[in-house]
Amino acid sequence: MTEHRFNDVSFWCLLNDADKSALFQAGTVRVVARDEILVVQDESSDHLLIVLQGCVKVLTDSASGYRAVLALRGKGDLLGEQAGVDGGSRSATLKAVLPGQVLVVPLDRFRELATRRAGIARARDKVLSGRLREADRKRLSTSEPVPERLAALLLELRDRFGRPGARPGETCIELHLSQEDLAGLVLSSLRTVSRVLEEWRHQMVVSTGRQSLRILNEDRLRATAEGR
C-alpha cells in the first residue's frame, strides 16, 4: 500500500502560544492570491514563510527547463527552513495554489528567536528531520505502481482540501493542479499519469476539468491505494 503525507506535524502546531506570539511580533502577515509567486528559485534568502491559511506548491526548475512540483505545503507549514539554517539561495520556487495568508519572518529575526527560544529551535529541527524522512518515503514509493501512488495522493488531497460536490459521495478538489503537477508529486511521467486518469474517467472513478478534479468513487480509489 502506498502512503503519502504532506507533513507529520506542522511547524506551527509544535509551538506554544508564547513562541507563536514571538514570531508574530517578529514578522508580518501577508495576504496572498491564488497563483501568486511567493519566492523564486535561486534568489537570495532574507526571510522565512509560515503558511497561516491556504496551500503552496514547491516547484523546481531543471537546467533543461523542466519544471516539477516537489511538494504541497498547507496550514502551519514552514517554508524556507533550509535558508534559515545556512542562509543560502532559494532551492525552489513557491507558488500559492489557494488564496490565503503567510507570516513573513526575516531570517535574522528567526535565527535570533531560535537561539533564545528552545521551542522554536526544536520545531525547526523537527521540520528539517521530517523533510528528510519525506524525501526518503517518496523515493521508496517509486517501487509501487503509479495507480497506487496517484490514488493515495488524491485521497490525501481530498482529506485536506476537498469539499462536498453536487452529488452525494462526490468530492471536489479545486487546487489548480495540472496533470503535470500530479505527475511530479507521485514521481511519475505525465504520460503515465494521464493514462491512469483517462482509465479512471472511463470507470467513473474521477472526473477532471481544467486544473480541477472530482472524486466520484472514493471506495474504488481507496481500494487502488491499498493495492486491491
Secondary structure, 3 states (H helix, E strand, C coil): CCCCCCCCCCCHHHCCHHHHHHHHHHCEEEEECCCCEEECCCCCCCEEEEEEECCEEEEEECCCCCEEEEEEECCCCEECHHHHHHCCCCCCEEEECCCEEEEEEEHHHHHHHHHHCHHHHHHHHHHHHHHHHHHHHHHHHCCCCHHHHHHHHHHHHHHHHCEECCCCCCEEECCCCCHHHHHHHCCCCHHHHHHHHHHHHHCCCEEEECCEEEECCHHHHHHHHCCC
